[in-house]
Amino acid sequence: MTNPISKETRSLVRILDHHGIDVVLDVGANVGQYAARLRQGGWSGRIVSFEPLPDAHATLEAAAAPDALWEVAPRMALGASAGTVSLNVSAESDMSSALPFVPEMADLLDSAAYTGTVTAPLARLDGVFGEYAGNASRVLLKIDTQGTEAAVLEGASGVLDRIYGIQLELSIVPVYLGERTYLDMIATLGELGFRPALFVPGYFNQRSARLISMDGVFIREQENFT
């Protein structure tokens, strides 16, 4: 029995179809949850997933293998520079991050406590964009990198004119030290010419009875897109 398609997934797929998105760059793919939701929602375009954690990357490759239009890049993190990066590995792999937890959040998220570190190759998106986006004319950049979304965006600065839409996780309550707030990120995207098309509630913490994060989907204003 398959899970029902959520209204949020239906809305996201509608946005991709309406704007003619021809490739999704899935940065911080973990084990492929996001790409799987797109497929469940009926989107059949090309997906390229990026994931730096070894175990998650192996699971991601297995998930993508039957899908000819779902490519998994070699294991790497994306950020504002090229080189290597040390990642804190969480007991919940999708909470792993290059950043430490904010102390008070570590208490609320005890099941996500870090269990070790791993080193991963680090690249700028504008350094690998041509290899993975190819000739695509309408690219959606999805970023879910646990507090380093701003760094990924900075590393895409050289190819922003090729990016039509951006989806990223927005922190309402900071979880990681040094991450930028949702208001700051929304303002930055506005300055870059992207306007909100959809907000999707994310993690709701039961102990504090607060929404901690949400996803925002932003589309470039037509008159600014080339």
MILO-32918 format. One line per field, with one value per residue: residue in one letter; residue number from 1; y, x, z of N, C-alpha, C in turn; chain. Coordinates in nm, 3 decimals. Atoms other than C-alpha are relative to their C-alpha. Layout:
REM residues N
residuo <- c(A, ...)
num <- c(NUM, ...)
n_v <- c(Y, ...)
n_u <- c(X, ...)
n_w <- c(Z, ...)
ca_v <- c(Y, ...)
ca_u <- c(X, ...)
ca_w <- c(Z, ...)
c_v <- c(Y, ...)
c_u <- c(X, ...)
c_w <- c(Z, ...)
cadena <- c(A, ...)
REM end
This chain:
REM residues 226
residuo <- c(M, T, N, P, I, S, K, E, T, R, S, L, V, R, I, L, D, H, H, G, I, D, V, V, L, D, V, G, A, N, V, G, Q, Y, A, A, R, L, R, Q, G, G, W, S, G, R, I, V, S, F, E, P, L, P, D, A, H, A, T, L, E, A, A, A, A, P, D, A, L, W, E, V, A, P, R, M, A, L, G, A, S, A, G, T, V, S, L, N, V, S, A, E, S, D, M, S, S, A, L, P, F, V, P, E, M, A, D, L, L, D, S, A, A, Y, T, G, T, V, T, A, P, L, A, R, L, D, G, V, F, G, E, Y, A, G, N, A, S, R, V, L, L, K, I, D, T, Q, G, T, E, A, A, V, L, E, G, A, S, G, V, L, D, R, I, Y, G, I, Q, L, E, L, S, I, V, P, V, Y, L, G, E, R, T, Y, L, D, M, I, A, T, L, G, E, L, G, F, R, P, A, L, F, V, P, G, Y, F, N, Q, R, S, A, R, L, I, S, M, D, G, V, F, I, R, E, Q, E, N, F, T)
num <- c(1, 2, 3, 4, 5, 6, 7, 8, 9, 10, 11, 12, 13, 14, 15, 16, 17, 18, 19, 20, 21, 22, 23, 24, 25, 26, 27, 28, 29, 30, 31, 32, 33, 34, 35, 36, 37, 38, 39, 40, 41, 42, 43, 44, 45, 46, 47, 48, 49, 50, 51, 52, 53, 54, 55, 56, 57, 58, 59, 60, 61, 62, 63, 64, 65, 66, 67, 68, 69, 70, 71, 72, 73, 74, 75, 76, 77, 78, 79, 80, 81, 82, 83, 84, 85, 86, 87, 88, 89, 90, 91, 92, 93, 94, 95, 96, 97, 98, 99, 100, 101, 102, 103, 104, 105, 106, 107, 108, 109, 110, 111, 112, 113, 114, 115, 116, 117, 118, 119, 120, 121, 122, 123, 124, 125, 126, 127, 128, 129, 130, 131, 132, 133, 134, 135, 136, 137, 138, 139, 140, 141, 142, 143, 144, 145, 146, 147, 148, 149, 150, 151, 152, 153, 154, 155, 156, 157, 158, 159, 160, 161, 162, 163, 164, 165, 166, 167, 168, 169, 170, 171, 172, 173, 174, 175, 176, 177, 178, 179, 180, 181, 182, 183, 184, 185, 186, 187, 188, 189, 190, 191, 192, 193, 194, 195, 196, 197, 198, 199, 200, 201, 202, 203, 204, 205, 206, 207, 208, 209, 210, 211, 212, 213, 214, 215, 216, 217, 218, 219, 220, 221, 222, 223, 224, 225, 226)
n_v <- c(-0.120, -0.122, -0.110, -0.101, -0.116, -0.116, -0.120, -0.077, 0.058, -0.036, -0.141, -0.012, 0.053, -0.098, -0.110, 0.046, 0.013, -0.131, -0.082, 0.072, 0.040, 0.119, 0.080, -0.036, 0.032, 0.038, -0.015, 0.050, 0.095, 0.106, 0.131, -0.013, -0.022, -0.109, 0.048, 0.099, -0.072, -0.056, 0.109, 0.039, -0.105, 0.006, -0.077, 0.098, -0.064, 0.047, -0.035, 0.030, -0.007, -0.017, 0.042, 0.021, 0.106, 0.128, 0.097, -0.056, -0.003, 0.136, 0.025, -0.087, 0.061, 0.115, -0.051, -0.063, 0.092, 0.042, -0.118, -0.048, -0.146, -0.041, 0.019, -0.031, -0.048, 0.058, -0.052, -0.133, -0.108, -0.125, -0.114, -0.126, 0.017, 0.135, 0.062, 0.106, -0.050, 0.097, 0.001, 0.065, 0.104, 0.013, 0.127, -0.014, -0.045, -0.122, -0.114, -0.020, -0.135, -0.053, -0.093, 0.057, -0.037, -0.101, 0.080, 0.028, 0.092, 0.133, 0.060, 0.034, 0.099, 0.094, 0.118, -0.035, -0.034, 0.041, 0.124, 0.004, -0.092, 0.058, -0.100, 0.015, -0.101, -0.120, -0.071, -0.106, 0.043, -0.057, 0.073, 0.131, -0.020, 0.039, 0.145, 0.066, -0.066, 0.012, -0.106, -0.033, -0.143, -0.039, 0.082, -0.023, 0.036, 0.033, 0.004, 0.042, 0.036, -0.009, -0.121, -0.060, -0.036, -0.126, 0.029, 0.063, -0.107, -0.080, 0.077, 0.003, -0.137, -0.012, 0.062, -0.037, -0.034, 0.124, 0.060, -0.058, 0.011, 0.045, 0.051, 0.022, 0.008, -0.127, 0.021, -0.094, 0.002, 0.053, 0.131, 0.012, -0.123, -0.069, 0.001, -0.123, 0.015, 0.004, -0.135, -0.039, 0.073, -0.050, -0.131, 0.021, 0.051, -0.113, -0.085, 0.070, 0.001, 0.115, -0.029, 0.125, 0.066, 0.102, 0.032, 0.132, 0.023, 0.105, 0.071, -0.055, 0.060, 0.025, -0.048, -0.145, -0.036, -0.104, 0.035, -0.033, -0.032, 0.018, -0.012, -0.105, 0.012, -0.135, -0.003, -0.126, -0.090, 0.024, -0.105, 0.004, 0.131, 0.010)
n_u <- c(0.085, -0.079, 0.049, 0.070, -0.080, 0.039, 0.036, -0.123, -0.069, 0.078, -0.025, -0.137, -0.003, 0.071, -0.093, -0.101, 0.063, 0.045, -0.116, -0.080, -0.130, -0.047, -0.088, -0.007, -0.125, 0.044, -0.121, 0.033, 0.106, 0.009, 0.019, 0.085, 0.140, 0.058, 0.019, 0.107, 0.128, 0.029, 0.047, 0.132, 0.092, 0.021, -0.096, -0.082, -0.119, -0.132, -0.043, -0.139, -0.009, -0.132, 0.001, -0.138, -0.022, -0.023, 0.110, 0.117, -0.027, 0.018, 0.144, 0.051, -0.030, 0.089, 0.135, 0.007, -0.045, 0.102, 0.058, -0.097, -0.008, -0.044, -0.145, -0.065, -0.138, -0.095, 0.016, -0.056, 0.079, -0.009, -0.012, -0.050, -0.138, -0.034, -0.102, 0.061, 0.076, 0.027, 0.142, 0.044, 0.096, 0.106, 0.070, 0.099, -0.096, 0.044, -0.034, -0.145, -0.030, -0.133, 0.010, 0.044, 0.134, 0.023, 0.009, 0.136, 0.063, -0.056, 0.082, 0.129, -0.017, -0.099, -0.009, -0.081, -0.135, -0.110, -0.066, -0.135, -0.024, -0.048, -0.049, 0.057, -0.039, 0.083, -0.005, 0.096, 0.093, -0.034, -0.114, 0.043, 0.133, 0.006, -0.008, 0.123, 0.119, -0.005, 0.065, 0.131, 0.027, 0.077, -0.053, 0.040, -0.103, 0.054, -0.108, 0.037, -0.135, -0.008, -0.062, -0.100, 0.067, -0.055, -0.129, 0.028, 0.049, -0.118, -0.077, 0.074, 0.010, -0.042, 0.098, 0.136, 0.079, 0.051, 0.090, 0.134, 0.067, -0.079, 0.071, -0.095, 0.051, -0.008, 0.005, 0.078, -0.078, -0.132, -0.039, -0.145, -0.074, -0.048, 0.092, 0.076, 0.141, 0.091, 0.023, -0.121, -0.008, 0.105, -0.045, -0.109, 0.057, 0.069, -0.101, -0.048, 0.105, 0.087, 0.117, 0.059, 0.112, 0.057, -0.065, 0.042, -0.045, -0.099, -0.007, 0.072, -0.053, 0.109, -0.032, 0.015, 0.124, -0.037, -0.053, -0.142, -0.046, 0.092, -0.061, 0.052, -0.027, -0.010, -0.012, -0.055, 0.093, -0.018, -0.072, -0.141, -0.058, -0.058)
n_w <- c(0.000, 0.008, -0.081, 0.080, 0.039, -0.081, 0.075, 0.019, 0.115, 0.119, 0.029, 0.050, 0.137, 0.083, 0.025, 0.096, 0.131, 0.048, 0.042, 0.097, -0.055, 0.072, -0.085, -0.142, -0.068, -0.135, -0.082, -0.132, 0.036, -0.101, 0.063, 0.117, -0.037, 0.080, 0.137, -0.002, -0.008, 0.132, 0.085, -0.048, 0.041, 0.144, 0.080, 0.071, 0.055, -0.043, -0.135, -0.036, -0.146, -0.061, -0.140, -0.044, -0.099, 0.071, -0.010, 0.067, 0.144, 0.052, 0.003, 0.105, 0.129, 0.017, 0.025, 0.132, 0.105, 0.098, 0.064, 0.099, -0.002, -0.134, -0.006, -0.128, 0.018, -0.097, -0.137, -0.023, -0.056, 0.074, -0.090, 0.053, 0.044, 0.043, -0.084, -0.079, -0.114, -0.106, -0.031, -0.122, 0.036, -0.098, -0.010, 0.106, 0.102, 0.067, -0.086, 0.002, 0.046, -0.023, -0.113, -0.129, -0.046, -0.103, -0.122, -0.048, 0.094, -0.025, -0.104, 0.056, 0.107, -0.052, 0.087, 0.117, -0.047, 0.088, -0.040, 0.058, 0.111, 0.125, 0.094, 0.134, 0.098, 0.000, 0.128, 0.028, 0.103, 0.130, 0.054, 0.052, 0.055, 0.140, 0.011, -0.043, 0.054, 0.145, 0.077, -0.057, 0.003, -0.118, -0.108, -0.139, -0.096, -0.131, -0.098, -0.136, -0.046, -0.145, -0.052, 0.090, 0.125, 0.051, 0.062, 0.130, 0.087, 0.036, 0.096, 0.127, 0.049, 0.139, 0.092, -0.039, 0.119, 0.057, -0.098, 0.011, -0.128, -0.113, -0.117, -0.108, -0.136, -0.070, -0.144, -0.080, -0.123, 0.039, -0.051, 0.012, -0.024, 0.119, 0.113, 0.018, -0.032, 0.114, 0.050, 0.069, 0.126, 0.089, 0.048, 0.094, 0.125, 0.062, 0.063, 0.119, 0.101, -0.015, -0.081, -0.052, 0.067, -0.089, -0.127, -0.047, -0.138, -0.017, -0.128, -0.114, -0.122, -0.093, -0.136, -0.009, 0.072, 0.097, 0.132, 0.000, 0.135, 0.112, 0.132, 0.087, 0.143, 0.055, 0.145, 0.050, 0.069, 0.143, 0.069, -0.037, 0.037, 0.133)
ca_v <- c(0.000, 0.335, 0.643, 0.909, 1.206, 1.510, 1.839, 1.997, 1.752, 1.815, 2.189, 2.151, 1.933, 2.185, 2.458, 2.251, 2.174, 2.526, 2.681, 2.413, 2.305, 2.059, 1.954, 1.955, 1.973, 1.798, 1.924, 1.746, 1.450, 1.220, 0.885, 1.026, 1.123, 1.444, 1.286, 0.999, 1.247, 1.419, 1.086, 0.991, 1.324, 1.247, 1.465, 1.280, 1.527, 1.485, 1.487, 1.509, 1.435, 1.538, 1.378, 1.381, 1.108, 0.765, 0.547, 0.782, 0.813, 0.435, 0.412, 0.704, 0.531, 0.217, 0.422, 0.601, 0.298, 0.191, 0.547, 0.646, 1.015, 1.023, 1.069, 1.061, 1.271, 1.132, 1.181, 1.549, 1.845, 2.179, 2.511, 2.848, 2.707, 2.399, 2.153, 1.925, 1.963, 1.784, 1.684, 1.605, 1.276, 1.257, 0.950, 1.074, 1.104, 1.380, 1.601, 1.571, 1.905, 2.086, 2.309, 2.232, 2.233, 2.540, 2.421, 2.459, 2.273, 1.986, 1.930, 1.931, 1.704, 1.448, 1.168, 1.356, 1.388, 1.368, 1.032, 1.113, 1.301, 1.224, 1.414, 1.478, 1.650, 2.005, 2.187, 2.508, 2.452, 2.691, 2.473, 2.156, 2.306, 2.252, 1.886, 1.813, 2.074, 2.040, 2.236, 2.263, 2.601, 2.597, 2.461, 2.425, 2.425, 2.245, 2.297, 2.106, 2.109, 2.154, 2.512, 2.571, 2.667, 3.019, 2.878, 2.658, 2.962, 3.162, 2.883, 2.908, 3.279, 3.222, 3.035, 3.213, 3.332, 2.965, 2.896, 2.954, 2.838, 2.772, 2.553, 2.559, 2.481, 2.791, 2.794, 2.961, 2.864, 2.827, 2.467, 2.509, 2.766, 3.020, 2.944, 3.233, 3.293, 3.248, 3.623, 3.682, 3.412, 3.534, 3.886, 3.759, 3.565, 3.874, 4.077, 3.811, 3.844, 3.540, 3.559, 3.303, 3.055, 2.805, 2.750, 2.398, 2.336, 2.127, 1.995, 2.061, 2.003, 1.843, 1.941, 2.312, 2.308, 2.514, 2.486, 2.478, 2.492, 2.515, 2.482, 2.778, 2.755, 3.070, 3.148, 3.410, 3.710, 3.670, 4.008, 3.934, 3.584, 3.531)
ca_u <- c(0.000, 0.147, 0.125, -0.122, 0.024, 0.027, -0.125, 0.220, 0.374, 0.090, 0.149, 0.524, 0.478, 0.227, 0.489, 0.751, 0.510, 0.370, 0.716, 0.854, 1.135, 1.352, 1.602, 1.601, 1.937, 1.869, 2.142, 2.147, 1.953, 2.014, 1.865, 1.643, 1.326, 1.274, 1.323, 1.094, 0.820, 0.854, 0.815, 0.520, 0.361, 0.394, 0.690, 0.895, 1.176, 1.548, 1.682, 2.046, 2.107, 2.407, 2.488, 2.814, 2.757, 2.893, 2.609, 2.335, 2.503, 2.507, 2.137, 2.064, 2.239, 2.032, 1.710, 1.794, 1.924, 1.590, 1.515, 1.695, 1.624, 1.749, 2.128, 2.339, 2.657, 2.974, 2.978, 3.029, 2.907, 2.835, 2.926, 3.093, 3.440, 3.611, 3.823, 3.709, 3.469, 3.428, 3.069, 2.914, 2.726, 2.393, 2.214, 1.939, 2.140, 1.923, 2.026, 2.399, 2.569, 2.898, 2.773, 2.735, 2.391, 2.272, 2.305, 1.939, 1.835, 2.068, 1.855, 1.533, 1.675, 1.854, 1.770, 1.970, 2.290, 2.614, 2.790, 3.109, 3.256, 3.334, 3.528, 3.376, 3.485, 3.352, 3.265, 3.099, 2.785, 2.904, 3.214, 3.016, 2.695, 2.775, 2.852, 2.518, 2.272, 2.391, 2.177, 1.878, 1.713, 1.496, 1.671, 1.522, 1.790, 1.670, 1.891, 1.847, 2.190, 2.113, 2.217, 2.458, 2.198, 2.343, 2.687, 2.544, 2.365, 2.691, 2.865, 2.598, 2.660, 2.827, 2.527, 2.230, 2.127, 2.069, 1.855, 1.482, 1.366, 1.510, 1.368, 1.541, 1.491, 1.424, 1.494, 1.225, 1.411, 1.790, 1.905, 2.271, 2.524, 2.589, 2.291, 2.089, 1.728, 1.428, 1.369, 1.728, 1.716, 1.383, 1.526, 1.839, 1.638, 1.425, 1.738, 1.841, 1.509, 1.324, 0.973, 0.787, 0.559, 0.504, 0.581, 0.565, 0.569, 0.868, 0.976, 0.735, 0.891, 0.647, 0.835, 0.835, 0.511, 0.682, 0.739, 1.116, 1.156, 0.973, 1.059, 1.021, 0.992, 1.095, 1.060, 1.257, 1.057, 0.998, 1.134, 1.463, 1.513, 1.748)
ca_w <- c(0.000, -0.104, 0.112, -0.003, -0.184, 0.045, -0.063, -0.016, -0.264, -0.509, -0.479, -0.531, -0.840, -0.973, -0.936, -1.121, -1.403, -1.428, -1.461, -1.691, -1.457, -1.651, -1.383, -1.002, -0.825, -0.493, -0.258, 0.077, -0.057, 0.243, 0.134, -0.140, 0.046, -0.153, -0.495, -0.399, -0.306, -0.643, -0.819, -0.599, -0.689, -1.059, -1.159, -1.422, -1.497, -1.436, -1.079, -0.970, -0.602, -0.390, -0.054, 0.150, 0.413, 0.307, 0.440, 0.321, -0.019, -0.064, 0.024, -0.208, -0.499, -0.442, -0.435, -0.759, -0.950, -1.107, -1.227, -1.549, -1.491, -1.132, -1.114, -0.798, -0.806, -0.644, -0.267, -0.194, 0.009, -0.154, 0.002, -0.044, -0.120, -0.262, -0.063, 0.218, 0.508, 0.842, 0.909, 1.246, 1.205, 1.384, 1.512, 1.280, 0.959, 0.813, 1.109, 1.037, 0.975, 0.940, 1.224, 1.597, 1.755, 1.943, 2.307, 2.399, 2.082, 2.165, 2.476, 2.275, 2.004, 2.218, 1.973, 1.707, 1.915, 1.720, 1.726, 1.533, 1.240, 0.877, 0.613, 0.271, -0.050, -0.072, -0.395, -0.507, -0.711, -0.979, -1.015, -1.095, -1.233, -1.600, -1.543, -1.380, -1.510, -1.869, -2.113, -1.883, -1.918, -1.606, -1.299, -0.951, -0.682, -0.369, -0.060, 0.265, 0.430, 0.798, 0.861, 0.571, 0.310, 0.284, 0.205, -0.073, -0.215, -0.203, -0.392, -0.663, -0.725, -1.060, -1.204, -1.049, -1.395, -1.484, -1.177, -1.212, -0.872, -0.527, -0.252, 0.084, 0.449, 0.657, 1.030, 1.238, 1.555, 1.501, 1.543, 1.443, 1.555, 1.281, 1.060, 0.920, 1.020, 0.796, 0.774, 0.671, 0.403, 0.264, 0.241, 0.067, -0.189, -0.249, -0.319, -0.571, -0.750, -0.614, -0.472, -0.255, -0.428, -0.145, 0.222, 0.367, 0.745, 0.852, 1.190, 1.477, 1.819, 2.060, 2.376, 2.299, 2.093, 1.823, 1.452, 1.420, 1.043, 0.714, 0.347, 0.114, -0.263, -0.448, -0.819, -1.007, -1.117, -1.489, -1.592, -1.415, -1.559, -1.853)
c_v <- c(0.124, 0.109, 0.100, 0.119, 0.121, 0.118, 0.086, -0.053, 0.033, 0.145, 0.019, -0.049, 0.094, 0.118, -0.041, -0.009, 0.136, 0.083, -0.076, -0.037, -0.128, -0.078, 0.055, -0.044, -0.014, -0.002, -0.031, -0.102, -0.103, -0.133, 0.005, 0.028, 0.103, -0.046, -0.101, 0.067, 0.061, -0.107, -0.045, 0.101, 0.008, 0.081, -0.097, 0.060, -0.053, 0.054, -0.037, 0.023, 0.007, -0.035, -0.031, -0.118, -0.136, -0.095, 0.051, -0.001, -0.138, -0.035, 0.081, -0.061, -0.119, 0.045, 0.053, -0.097, -0.038, 0.115, 0.063, 0.151, 0.055, -0.037, 0.037, 0.040, -0.076, 0.069, 0.134, 0.088, 0.121, 0.116, 0.120, -0.010, -0.144, -0.055, -0.121, 0.063, -0.115, 0.013, -0.071, -0.098, -0.018, -0.142, -0.005, 0.064, 0.129, 0.123, 0.025, 0.134, 0.033, 0.091, -0.073, 0.042, 0.123, -0.076, -0.034, -0.094, -0.141, -0.073, -0.044, -0.115, -0.107, -0.125, 0.025, 0.031, -0.054, -0.122, -0.010, 0.103, -0.079, 0.114, -0.027, 0.102, 0.115, 0.072, 0.117, -0.049, 0.058, -0.064, -0.133, 0.010, -0.051, -0.150, -0.066, 0.066, -0.009, 0.119, 0.039, 0.151, 0.049, -0.097, 0.039, -0.051, -0.022, -0.016, -0.037, -0.053, 0.032, 0.118, 0.067, 0.039, 0.128, -0.021, -0.067, 0.106, 0.089, -0.071, -0.015, 0.136, 0.014, -0.057, 0.038, 0.038, -0.123, -0.065, 0.074, -0.002, -0.053, -0.048, -0.023, -0.005, 0.132, -0.025, 0.111, 0.016, -0.058, -0.132, -0.013, 0.136, 0.059, -0.002, 0.130, -0.026, 0.001, 0.139, 0.050, -0.067, 0.045, 0.134, -0.015, -0.049, 0.110, 0.092, -0.063, -0.013, -0.118, 0.033, -0.130, -0.050, -0.099, -0.007, -0.131, -0.018, -0.118, -0.065, 0.077, -0.072, -0.012, 0.056, 0.149, 0.050, 0.115, -0.063, 0.049, 0.043, -0.014, 0.005, 0.116, -0.028, 0.139, -0.008, 0.136, 0.082, -0.004, 0.106, 0.000, -0.128, 0.003, -0.140)
c_u <- c(0.088, -0.060, -0.073, 0.091, -0.049, -0.036, 0.123, 0.079, -0.075, 0.026, 0.139, 0.009, -0.072, 0.090, 0.104, -0.058, -0.037, 0.115, 0.094, 0.138, 0.046, 0.108, -0.006, 0.136, -0.032, 0.122, -0.034, -0.110, -0.026, -0.022, -0.102, -0.146, -0.066, -0.029, -0.113, -0.137, -0.037, -0.054, -0.140, -0.105, -0.021, 0.097, 0.101, 0.127, 0.129, 0.034, 0.147, 0.015, 0.145, -0.010, 0.143, 0.023, 0.012, -0.119, -0.125, 0.019, -0.021, -0.148, -0.067, 0.024, -0.091, -0.142, -0.015, 0.025, -0.109, -0.054, 0.104, 0.018, 0.035, 0.148, 0.050, 0.144, 0.093, -0.013, 0.071, -0.098, 0.016, 0.001, 0.056, 0.142, 0.020, 0.111, -0.058, -0.074, -0.018, -0.146, -0.025, -0.112, -0.099, -0.055, -0.117, 0.074, -0.043, 0.017, 0.150, 0.032, 0.147, 0.003, -0.037, -0.143, 0.006, -0.024, -0.141, -0.076, 0.053, -0.080, -0.136, 0.008, 0.099, 0.013, 0.087, 0.145, 0.107, 0.071, 0.142, 0.013, 0.046, 0.044, -0.057, 0.061, -0.100, 0.018, -0.096, -0.094, 0.039, 0.125, -0.038, -0.133, -0.010, -0.002, -0.134, -0.127, -0.004, -0.063, -0.136, -0.020, -0.077, 0.033, -0.065, 0.112, -0.066, 0.117, -0.056, 0.128, 0.022, 0.087, 0.099, -0.063, 0.057, 0.133, -0.018, -0.045, 0.116, 0.084, -0.068, 0.000, 0.035, -0.099, -0.143, -0.086, -0.056, -0.104, -0.133, -0.075, 0.093, -0.095, 0.103, -0.070, 0.026, -0.018, -0.079, 0.064, 0.137, 0.030, 0.152, 0.066, 0.048, -0.095, -0.081, -0.148, -0.085, -0.025, 0.119, 0.008, -0.107, 0.039, 0.110, -0.053, -0.077, 0.097, 0.056, -0.107, -0.094, -0.114, -0.066, -0.115, -0.070, 0.081, -0.060, 0.049, 0.096, -0.010, -0.073, 0.048, -0.110, 0.029, -0.025, -0.128, 0.025, 0.040, 0.143, 0.048, -0.113, 0.082, -0.065, 0.039, -0.012, 0.024, 0.050, -0.108, 0.028, 0.084, 0.148, 0.070, 0.052, 0.051)
c_w <- c(0.000, 0.087, -0.088, -0.030, 0.078, -0.089, -0.026, -0.120, -0.129, -0.040, -0.058, -0.144, -0.095, -0.035, -0.104, -0.140, -0.058, -0.056, -0.093, 0.050, -0.069, 0.074, 0.143, 0.052, 0.149, 0.092, 0.146, -0.011, 0.109, -0.072, -0.114, 0.028, -0.091, -0.142, -0.007, 0.008, -0.134, -0.093, 0.042, -0.045, -0.150, -0.083, -0.061, -0.060, 0.061, 0.139, 0.014, 0.149, 0.047, 0.148, 0.045, 0.094, -0.068, 0.005, -0.072, -0.151, -0.062, -0.010, -0.109, -0.138, -0.027, -0.033, -0.142, -0.115, -0.101, -0.086, -0.094, 0.002, 0.138, 0.013, 0.139, -0.029, 0.095, 0.136, 0.015, 0.076, -0.090, 0.098, -0.071, -0.053, -0.045, 0.089, 0.069, 0.117, 0.099, 0.041, 0.132, -0.036, 0.114, 0.003, -0.097, -0.118, -0.069, 0.087, 0.005, -0.064, 0.020, 0.122, 0.128, 0.030, 0.090, 0.131, 0.045, -0.095, 0.018, 0.108, -0.054, -0.100, 0.043, -0.087, -0.122, 0.039, -0.095, 0.057, -0.053, -0.109, -0.122, -0.090, -0.138, -0.094, 0.001, -0.133, 0.001, -0.110, -0.136, -0.061, -0.062, -0.076, -0.144, -0.018, 0.029, -0.054, -0.152, -0.070, 0.053, 0.004, 0.122, 0.113, 0.132, 0.088, 0.135, 0.097, 0.136, 0.064, 0.147, 0.048, -0.092, -0.134, -0.060, -0.069, -0.137, -0.100, -0.044, -0.106, -0.134, -0.069, -0.147, -0.100, 0.035, -0.119, -0.070, 0.092, 0.000, 0.132, 0.107, 0.109, 0.109, 0.134, 0.070, 0.150, 0.068, 0.137, -0.036, 0.069, 0.006, 0.022, -0.133, -0.117, -0.003, 0.019, -0.127, -0.057, -0.080, -0.137, -0.099, -0.058, -0.104, -0.134, -0.073, -0.071, -0.127, -0.108, 0.006, 0.096, 0.045, -0.085, 0.092, 0.128, 0.051, 0.143, 0.007, 0.136, 0.109, 0.124, 0.105, 0.139, 0.016, -0.066, -0.097, -0.132, -0.006, -0.138, -0.100, -0.128, -0.073, -0.144, -0.060, -0.151, -0.043, -0.070, -0.149, -0.069, 0.032, -0.046, -0.143, -0.022)
cadena <- c(A, A, A, A, A, A, A, A, A, A, A, A, A, A, A, A, A, A, A, A, A, A, A, A, A, A, A, A, A, A, A, A, A, A, A, A, A, A, A, A, A, A, A, A, A, A, A, A, A, A, A, A, A, A, A, A, A, A, A, A, A, A, A, A, A, A, A, A, A, A, A, A, A, A, A, A, A, A, A, A, A, A, A, A, A, A, A, A, A, A, A, A, A, A, A, A, A, A, A, A, A, A, A, A, A, A, A, A, A, A, A, A, A, A, A, A, A, A, A, A, A, A, A, A, A, A, A, A, A, A, A, A, A, A, A, A, A, A, A, A, A, A, A, A, A, A, A, A, A, A, A, A, A, A, A, A, A, A, A, A, A, A, A, A, A, A, A, A, A, A, A, A, A, A, A, A, A, A, A, A, A, A, A, A, A, A, A, A, A, A, A, A, A, A, A, A, A, A, A, A, A, A, A, A, A, A, A, A, A, A, A, A, A, A, A, A, A, A, A, A, A, A, A, A, A, A)
REM end
